[in-house]
Amino acid sequence: MRPKQLNQAIKFAIKNKYPLLIKGSPGIGKTQILTQACMEIGTELIVSHPVVSDPTDYKGLPFPTKDGTEATFLPFGDLLKLINADKPTVFFLDDIGQASSSVQASLMHLLLARRINGHAVSKHVVFLAATNRRQDRAAVQGILEPVKSRFAAILELEVNIDDWVDWAIENNMPTELIAFVRYRPNLLHDFKPTADIINTPNPRTVAAVGMMMNAGLPKDTEYEMISGAAGEGFAAEFLGFLKVYRDLPDIDKLIADPMSADVPDEPSTLFAVCGALSAKANKKNFGNIIKFTDRLPGEFQVLLIKDAIKRNKSLANSKEFSAWAINHADVVL
């Protein structure tokens, strides 16, 4: 399931009070997508980490009665919030697959019976969970069958380039990084579980590269920092692409005279030019950018126009775009 689909599935589950379990490799956005979905529909979010919990953490705190003849478990903290919730609330069990079997077993009554030691969980609460997979070598030994069966559905999140580009544009990732991911999509998620203390490319580590670049990463530390964030292979290829991007002809001159500008032959340069032009596009220069776009190979035309509109949605209402769309009616943006 791609990220946009998962976002919709989470909203559907919250609306209908269906518990969901989301699985996928580390760093691909499971928690972030869930958090974003809750924000978009105005749902309260409580995050719990079973991996650092004890079985008793989901029962309450033992406390003696007034006469001291017996004790009862009194809910506190997040448990009390689950009982008293008076508006839509998600209780999110993050990294549930890393929790011990005893902790997972303690969750069964909470998930199915919706009770905490005799106290009913509010009808406004829905349970969602996320986990890595066993093959990810993330200390996941599995999830107890009775726990799995308490979820209405188990959904697997997969990385999708177009969804990541949408996210990257909305979150102001560097134009050159987005163009590189378009050029080398396999390097957005080249996750390789290893016991070595190194990172490999995934959406989280690639985003870390973008954040460092936005913060003004010094050029003399680029390789080491990018390699430390997303791995040596990613760093070597990305720095090679950055050299191409930084050596591009003046983009403003290209926009001013789109019919005389040279059209690159190398794919890396084509991706770099498309990225730079999509970032520069506005209503004043869009006509000239489209003139240059029409000289590009078909797949690069679509890429440039799609990313330009993602960055500036008002361009979709321009007469230049309408004319281009009519002339390329066979293309679905």
C-alpha positions as CSV (number, residue, x, y, z in Angstrom):
1,M,0.0,0.0,0.0
2,R,1.4,3.4,-1.0
3,P,1.5,6.3,1.5
4,K,-1.5,8.1,0.2
5,Q,-3.6,5.0,0.3
6,L,-2.4,4.3,3.8
7,N,-3.4,7.8,4.8
8,Q,-6.9,7.2,3.5
9,A,-7.1,3.8,5.2
10,I,-6.1,5.2,8.5
11,K,-8.8,7.9,8.3
12,F,-11.4,5.2,7.4
13,A,-10.3,3.1,10.3
14,I,-10.6,6.0,12.8
15,K,-14.0,7.0,11.5
16,N,-15.3,3.4,11.9
17,K,-13.3,2.5,15.0
18,Y,-11.5,-0.3,13.3
19,P,-8.1,-1.3,14.9
20,L,-5.3,-1.4,12.3
21,L,-1.8,-2.9,12.3
22,I,0.7,-1.2,9.9
23,K,3.9,-3.1,9.0
24,G,6.9,-2.1,6.9
25,S,10.7,-1.7,7.0
26,P,12.3,1.0,9.2
27,G,12.3,4.6,8.1
28,I,9.6,4.6,5.4
29,G,7.1,6.9,7.3
30,K,4.6,4.6,9.1
31,T,4.5,6.8,12.2
32,Q,4.6,10.1,10.3
33,I,1.7,9.1,8.0
34,L,-0.4,8.1,10.9
35,T,0.4,11.3,12.8
36,Q,-0.4,13.3,9.7
37,A,-3.8,11.5,9.2
38,C,-4.7,12.3,12.8
39,M,-3.8,15.9,12.3
40,E,-5.9,16.2,9.1
41,I,-9.1,15.0,10.7
42,G,-8.5,16.6,14.1
43,T,-8.1,13.4,16.2
44,E,-6.3,13.3,19.5
45,L,-3.2,11.0,19.4
46,I,-1.7,9.1,22.3
47,V,1.5,7.3,21.5
48,S,2.6,4.3,23.5
49,H,5.8,2.3,23.2
50,P,5.3,-1.3,24.3
51,V,8.9,-2.2,23.7
52,V,9.9,-0.2,26.8
53,S,6.8,-1.2,28.8
54,D,6.1,-3.9,31.4
55,P,3.0,-6.1,31.3
56,T,1.6,-4.2,34.3
57,D,1.8,-0.9,32.5
58,Y,-1.4,-1.7,30.7
59,K,-3.3,-2.7,33.9
60,G,-2.9,0.3,36.1
61,L,-1.2,1.0,39.4
62,P,-2.0,-1.4,42.4
63,F,-3.4,0.6,45.3
64,P,-5.0,-0.6,48.6
65,T,-8.6,0.1,49.4
66,K,-9.5,2.4,52.4
67,D,-9.8,-0.4,54.8
68,G,-6.6,-2.0,53.6
69,T,-8.1,-5.4,53.2
70,E,-7.6,-5.6,49.4
71,A,-6.0,-3.8,46.5
72,T,-7.2,-2.8,43.1
73,F,-5.5,-1.5,40.0
74,L,-6.1,2.1,39.4
75,P,-5.6,3.5,35.9
76,F,-3.3,6.4,35.5
77,G,-1.6,8.5,32.9
78,D,-2.4,7.4,29.3
79,L,-4.7,4.6,30.6
80,L,-6.8,7.2,32.4
81,K,-7.0,9.2,29.2
82,L,-8.4,6.1,27.4
83,I,-11.2,5.8,29.9
84,N,-12.1,9.5,30.1
85,A,-11.7,10.4,26.4
86,D,-14.6,12.5,25.3
87,K,-13.6,13.1,21.7
88,P,-12.1,10.9,18.9
89,T,-8.8,9.6,20.1
90,V,-6.2,7.2,18.6
91,F,-4.1,5.1,21.0
92,F,-1.1,4.2,18.9
93,L,1.1,1.3,19.8
94,D,4.4,2.0,18.0
95,D,6.9,-0.7,17.4
96,I,4.6,-3.3,18.9
97,G,6.5,-6.1,17.2
98,Q,9.6,-5.4,19.3
99,A,7.7,-5.8,22.6
100,S,8.2,-9.0,24.6
101,S,5.6,-11.7,24.4
102,S,4.4,-11.0,28.0
103,V,3.8,-7.3,27.1
104,Q,2.0,-8.3,23.9
105,A,-0.2,-10.7,25.9
106,S,-1.1,-7.9,28.3
107,L,-2.5,-5.9,25.4
108,M,-5.0,-8.6,24.3
109,H,-7.7,-7.7,26.8
110,L,-7.2,-4.0,26.0
111,L,-7.5,-4.5,22.3
112,L,-10.5,-6.9,22.2
113,A,-12.5,-6.4,25.3
114,R,-11.6,-2.7,25.4
115,R,-11.3,-2.8,29.2
116,I,-8.5,-1.9,31.6
117,N,-8.9,-4.1,34.7
118,G,-12.6,-3.6,34.9
119,H,-12.7,-0.1,33.6
120,A,-14.3,0.4,30.1
121,V,-12.3,2.2,27.5
122,S,-14.1,5.2,26.0
123,K,-16.2,4.6,22.9
124,H,-14.2,7.4,21.3
125,V,-10.9,5.5,21.3
126,V,-9.6,3.5,18.4
127,F,-6.4,1.3,18.6
128,L,-3.7,1.5,15.9
129,A,-0.3,-0.1,15.8
130,A,2.8,-0.3,13.7
131,T,5.7,-2.7,13.5
132,N,8.8,-3.5,11.4
133,R,9.0,-7.0,9.9
134,R,11.1,-9.9,11.0
135,Q,13.3,-9.7,7.9
136,D,14.2,-6.1,8.8
137,R,16.5,-7.3,11.7
138,A,14.9,-4.7,13.9
139,A,14.5,-7.0,17.0
140,V,11.1,-8.1,15.8
141,Q,10.6,-11.8,16.8
142,G,6.9,-11.8,15.7
143,I,3.5,-10.9,17.1
144,L,1.4,-13.3,19.0
145,E,-1.4,-14.8,16.9
146,P,-4.1,-13.7,19.4
147,V,-2.8,-10.2,19.2
148,K,-2.7,-10.1,15.4
149,S,-6.2,-11.4,15.1
150,R,-7.5,-8.5,17.2
151,F,-6.7,-6.1,14.4
152,A,-9.3,-5.6,11.7
153,A,-6.6,-5.5,9.0
154,I,-2.8,-5.8,8.7
155,L,-1.5,-3.3,6.1
156,E,2.0,-3.2,4.6
157,L,3.4,0.2,3.7
158,E,5.6,0.4,0.6
159,V,7.7,3.3,-0.7
160,N,6.3,5.2,-3.6
161,I,8.3,7.8,-5.5
162,D,5.5,10.1,-6.5
163,D,4.1,10.2,-3.0
164,W,7.6,10.9,-1.6
165,V,8.1,13.8,-4.1
166,D,4.7,15.3,-3.1
167,W,5.9,15.1,0.6
168,A,9.3,16.5,-0.3
169,I,7.9,19.5,-2.1
170,E,5.4,20.2,0.7
171,N,8.2,20.0,3.3
172,N,10.7,22.2,1.3
173,M,13.3,19.5,0.6
174,P,16.1,20.8,-1.7
175,T,15.2,20.9,-5.4
176,E,18.4,19.1,-6.3
177,L,17.7,16.3,-3.9
178,I,14.2,15.8,-5.3
179,A,15.6,15.8,-8.9
180,F,18.2,13.2,-7.8
181,V,15.5,10.9,-6.4
182,R,13.6,11.3,-9.7
183,Y,16.8,10.3,-11.5
184,R,17.7,7.4,-9.2
185,P,14.4,6.2,-7.7
186,N,15.9,3.0,-6.4
187,L,18.1,5.0,-4.0
188,L,15.1,6.4,-2.2
189,H,14.7,3.0,-0.5
190,D,17.8,0.7,-0.7
191,F,17.4,-0.6,2.8
192,K,19.8,-3.4,3.7
193,P,19.6,-4.7,7.3
194,T,23.1,-5.0,8.8
195,A,24.8,-5.3,12.1
196,D,27.3,-2.7,11.0
197,I,26.9,0.8,12.4
198,I,26.1,2.4,9.1
199,N,23.0,3.9,7.5
200,T,21.4,2.9,4.2
201,P,19.0,4.9,2.1
202,N,15.3,5.1,3.1
203,P,12.9,8.0,3.1
204,R,13.9,8.9,6.7
205,T,17.6,9.0,6.0
206,V,17.2,10.7,2.7
207,A,15.1,13.4,4.4
208,A,17.9,13.8,6.9
209,V,20.2,14.7,4.0
210,G,17.7,17.3,2.8
211,M,17.4,18.8,6.3
212,M,21.2,19.1,6.5
213,M,21.4,20.7,3.1
214,N,18.6,23.2,4.1
215,A,20.7,24.1,7.2
216,G,23.7,25.0,5.0
217,L,25.8,21.9,5.0
218,P,29.4,23.0,4.4
219,K,30.8,21.7,1.1
220,D,34.0,20.3,2.6
221,T,31.9,18.0,4.9
222,E,29.3,17.0,2.3
223,Y,30.6,13.5,1.5
224,E,31.1,12.5,5.2
225,M,27.8,13.9,6.4
226,I,25.7,12.6,3.5
227,S,27.5,9.2,3.7
228,G,26.8,9.1,7.5
229,A,23.1,9.9,6.9
230,A,22.3,7.6,3.9
231,G,25.3,5.5,3.2
232,E,28.4,5.7,1.0
233,G,26.8,4.5,-2.2
234,F,24.1,7.2,-1.9
235,A,26.6,9.9,-1.1
236,A,28.9,9.0,-4.1
237,E,26.0,9.1,-6.6
238,F,24.3,12.1,-5.1
239,L,27.5,14.2,-5.1
240,G,28.1,13.2,-8.7
241,F,24.6,14.4,-9.5
242,L,25.1,17.6,-7.5
243,K,28.1,18.5,-9.7
244,V,25.9,18.1,-12.8
245,Y,23.2,20.3,-11.2
246,R,25.6,23.0,-10.1
247,D,27.2,23.1,-13.5
248,L,23.9,23.7,-15.3
249,P,23.7,26.6,-17.7
250,D,21.9,29.7,-16.3
251,I,18.3,28.6,-15.8
252,D,17.0,32.2,-16.0
253,K,18.6,32.6,-19.4
254,L,17.1,29.3,-20.6
255,I,13.7,30.5,-19.5
256,A,14.2,33.9,-21.2
257,D,15.1,32.2,-24.6
258,P,13.6,28.7,-24.5
259,M,13.8,28.0,-28.2
260,S,17.5,28.6,-28.5
261,A,18.7,26.8,-25.4
262,D,20.3,23.4,-25.8
263,V,18.4,20.3,-24.9
264,P,20.6,17.9,-22.8
265,D,21.2,14.4,-24.0
266,E,22.4,12.9,-20.7
267,P,19.6,11.6,-18.4
268,S,21.2,13.0,-15.3
269,T,21.3,16.5,-16.9
270,L,17.7,16.2,-18.1
271,F,16.5,15.4,-14.6
272,A,18.6,18.2,-13.2
273,V,17.2,20.7,-15.7
274,C,13.6,19.5,-15.1
275,G,14.0,19.9,-11.4
276,A,15.5,23.4,-11.7
277,L,12.7,24.5,-14.1
278,S,9.9,23.1,-12.0
279,A,11.2,25.0,-9.0
280,K,11.4,28.3,-11.0
281,A,8.0,28.0,-12.6
282,N,5.4,30.8,-12.0
283,K,2.6,32.3,-13.9
284,K,4.8,34.9,-15.6
285,N,7.4,32.5,-17.0
286,F,5.3,29.3,-17.4
287,G,4.6,30.0,-21.0
288,N,8.3,30.0,-21.8
289,I,9.0,27.0,-19.6
290,I,6.3,25.1,-21.6
291,K,8.0,26.1,-24.8
292,F,11.2,24.5,-23.6
293,T,9.3,21.6,-22.2
294,D,7.8,20.8,-25.6
295,R,11.3,20.2,-26.9
296,L,12.0,17.5,-24.2
297,P,11.5,13.7,-24.6
298,G,7.9,12.8,-23.6
299,E,8.5,11.4,-20.2
300,F,10.5,14.4,-19.1
301,Q,7.7,16.7,-20.3
302,V,5.3,15.0,-18.0
303,L,7.8,15.0,-15.1
304,L,8.5,18.7,-15.4
305,I,4.9,19.8,-15.6
306,K,3.8,17.5,-12.8
307,D,6.4,18.8,-10.4
308,A,5.8,22.4,-11.4
309,I,2.1,22.1,-10.6
310,K,2.8,20.4,-7.3
311,R,5.0,23.3,-6.3
312,N,2.6,26.0,-7.6
313,K,-1.0,24.7,-7.9
314,S,-2.2,27.9,-9.5
315,L,-0.3,26.9,-12.6
316,A,-3.0,24.3,-13.3
317,N,-5.5,27.2,-13.9
318,S,-3.3,29.0,-16.4
319,K,-4.1,29.2,-20.1
320,E,-0.6,27.9,-20.9
321,F,-1.3,24.7,-19.0
322,S,-4.7,24.3,-20.6
323,A,-3.2,24.6,-24.0
324,W,-0.4,22.1,-23.1
325,A,-2.9,19.6,-21.7
326,I,-5.1,19.8,-24.8
327,N,-2.0,19.1,-27.0
328,H,-1.0,16.2,-24.7
329,A,-4.5,14.7,-24.0
330,D,-3.0,11.2,-24.0
331,V,-1.0,12.1,-20.9
332,V,-2.5,11.7,-17.4
333,L,-0.8,13.9,-14.9
